[in-house]
Amino acid sequence: MSACRKLSRVSCRDDLVKAIDQRAFLPFFHQDGIVSLEDLAAPEIWFTEQEGPWEWKASLSREKKCVYGKYAYGSAVFVAPDVFPELIRIRRDGYDFEGMWEDGLLSRTAGDIMRTVMTEGPSIAKHIRRKLGNPKDFDHELVRLQMLTFLVHADFIYDIDRHGHPYGWGNALLDTPEHFFGEDYVNQADSHSSEEAVLNLCSRMGEDSPAIRAMLMGKRTKKTRSN
C-alpha cells in the first residue's frame, strides 16, 4: 500500500475530488492491491449527521467531477473524467452498443435496458426494472453494462417523505456516456489500442501491477464489499 501513503487522507468532499484526480481509478471499498476510498477515508466521515461519501458520489457525478459506476465486478469505482475514455477503449474493445448487440454479445435484458435509456434519456434504475417486468437477470445485466462502460451514473435521486425530506440511499439515475458527456468525449481514445489505454491509465495511477491491470481490463479480483 505504498501508493496509499503518497495520497492525502480524505476528510471532506474536496479531498475526495483531489484523490480521484490523483489516483484516476479509485474503488469505493477496499480491493486487494489497489488503493480505495476506504483506505484513504478519515473515520469521522462515515455515517455521521453531515454529508459524507454516500452523498458526495451523487453531487460529484452530477457535476461531472467523476465518473461513478460499478466498474470493478460489482464494486463501485470513482474514475477521473479525463481518463474514462481510456477505460471505454479497454472495456469495449472497439465495439459500440449496436455492434455488440448485432454480434449477439448482449442478452435480451441488457438490450432492453440500453434501449430504454437511449430512447427515454436518463432513467432511474428501479423504474427501468419495473418497466421491463422485473427480469430475474436485471441486476446482473445492469452491472455488466456498467463494466462495459455503456452506462454511467448521472446522479442519485432521493425519495421524499411526507414531510418533504429526502431519505434512503438515493436511486441511481443512469445515462449513456455518449449522452451525458458527448460523442466526441467517448471517441477520444479511439486512436489507442487497448494495451496503450491500459498503459496510459497505469501511468496516470502512478503504478503498474497485476491487480491493477486485472481490474482495468475487467477481470475478476478478490471481492470484498460492494456499494
SULFEN-V548271 format. One record per run of one state. SS is the DSSP state (a for helix, b for strand, c for the rest). FROM is the first residue (numbers start at 1). LEN is the number of residues. If there is no record, write none. Layout:
SS;FROM;LEN  SS;FROM;LEN
//
This chain:
c;1;1  a;2;4  c;6;4  b;10;1  c;11;2  a;13;11  c;24;1  b;25;3  c;28;3  b;31;1  c;32;2  b;34;1  c;35;1  b;36;1  a;37;4  b;41;1  c;42;1  a;43;3  c;46;7  a;53;10  c;63;4  b;67;6  c;73;2  b;75;5  c;80;4  a;84;9  c;93;4  a;97;6  c;103;5  a;108;13  c;121;2  b;123;2  a;125;7  c;132;6  a;138;10  c;148;4  b;152;9  c;161;5  b;166;10  c;176;1  a;177;4  c;181;2  a;183;7  c;190;4  a;194;12  c;206;4  a;210;7  c;217;11
//
